Every structure is written in structure tokens, then in C-alpha cells.
């Protein structure tokens, strides 16, 4: 009887201890939660991930415009009149 209780205790502790320390090995990127009622509508300008210019994206992540001639270090800014300022 003692061996049975010991075996059950060991098995249960092995099962629950591994689930307690497990964590995902792949983490999501990009927008994972988008609540339009809690955000300001607008655009974001940032360095392209492929290092080939600068992109302007909307709140859904759609590329609106890409500037291939601006491929330096950011930060990039959109000025009044539609001019883009940034590194080159």
C-alpha cells in the first residue's frame, strides 16, 4: 500500500511540476490585440524590416507607402506638407 501511494504521489508530482514551469517557445509578433475603440486612428512610419527603406503603415498593419530612398537610421518623421525627414 505504501508503494502504491508513493508511486501515485510521484506520478502526480511529475505531471503537475512540468506543467507549472512550461512556457511557449514561439512568441507572437506584431499586433496581437487590436481594440479600435481604445486606440487613436492614424499612421505609423518606421524602418522596413528588410532594411530596404521606410514604410508608412495604418492601424491594421497595411503598408500605405514605402520610401526606398530613405534607408538610413531612424527615427523618421512626417512633416507638414507630406515631407518625410529621417536618416539617409
C-alpha positions as CSV (number, residue, x, y, z in Angstrom):
1,X,0.0,0.0,0.0
2,X,2.8,2.4,0.8
3,X,4.5,1.7,-2.5
4,X,1.2,2.4,-4.3
5,X,0.8,5.8,-2.5
6,X,4.4,6.6,-3.2
7,X,4.0,5.8,-6.9
8,X,0.8,7.8,-7.2
9,X,2.4,10.8,-5.4
10,X,5.5,10.6,-7.6
11,X,3.4,10.4,-10.8
12,X,1.2,13.3,-9.9
13,X,4.1,15.5,-8.8
14,X,5.9,14.7,-12.1
15,X,2.8,15.7,-14.1
16,X,2.0,18.9,-12.3
17,X,5.5,20.1,-11.8
18,X,6.2,20.1,-15.6
19,X,3.0,21.9,-16.5
20,X,3.8,24.6,-13.9
21,X,7.1,25.6,-15.4
22,X,6.3,25.2,-19.1
23,X,6.1,28.2,-21.3
24,X,5.7,28.9,-25.0
25,X,8.8,28.6,-27.2
26,X,7.3,30.6,-30.0
27,X,6.1,34.1,-29.2
28,X,3.7,36.1,-31.3
29,X,4.9,39.3,-33.1
30,X,3.0,42.2,-34.5
31,X,-0.4,43.3,-33.3
32,X,-1.8,40.6,-31.1
33,X,-4.7,42.5,-29.6
34,X,-6.4,45.4,-31.5
35,X,-9.2,47.2,-29.9
36,X,-10.2,50.1,-32.2
37,X,-12.4,51.8,-29.6
38,X,-9.3,52.2,-27.4
39,X,-6.8,53.5,-30.0
40,X,-6.3,56.7,-31.9
41,X,-6.7,56.3,-35.6
42,X,-3.6,57.2,-37.5
43,X,-0.5,56.0,-39.2
44,X,3.0,54.9,-38.1
45,X,6.2,55.4,-40.0
46,X,9.1,53.1,-39.3
47,X,12.2,51.4,-40.7
48,X,11.4,48.5,-43.0
49,X,12.2,45.1,-41.6
50,X,14.1,44.1,-44.7
51,X,16.3,47.2,-44.4
52,X,15.1,48.4,-47.8
53,X,13.6,51.8,-47.0
54,X,10.9,53.2,-44.8
55,X,7.3,52.2,-44.6
56,X,4.1,54.0,-43.6
57,X,1.5,51.6,-42.1
58,X,-2.0,52.0,-40.9
59,X,-3.6,50.7,-37.7
60,X,-4.2,47.3,-39.3
61,X,-0.6,46.9,-40.4
62,X,-1.3,47.5,-44.1
63,X,1.6,49.2,-46.0
64,X,0.4,52.5,-47.3
65,X,3.6,53.9,-48.7
66,X,7.2,52.7,-49.0
67,X,10.2,55.0,-49.5
68,X,13.2,53.0,-50.8
69,X,15.5,56.1,-50.9
70,X,15.3,56.6,-47.1
71,X,17.2,53.6,-45.8
72,X,19.3,55.1,-43.1
73,X,18.9,55.1,-39.3
74,X,15.6,56.5,-38.0
75,X,13.7,57.9,-36.4
76,X,11.7,59.2,-39.4
77,X,9.1,61.9,-39.2
78,X,6.4,63.1,-41.5
79,X,6.4,66.9,-41.7
80,X,3.5,69.2,-42.7
81,X,3.1,69.1,-46.5
82,X,3.8,65.4,-46.7
83,X,7.6,65.7,-46.4
84,X,9.5,62.9,-44.8
85,X,12.5,63.6,-42.6
86,X,15.0,60.9,-41.5
87,X,18.4,59.4,-41.8
88,X,20.0,58.7,-45.1
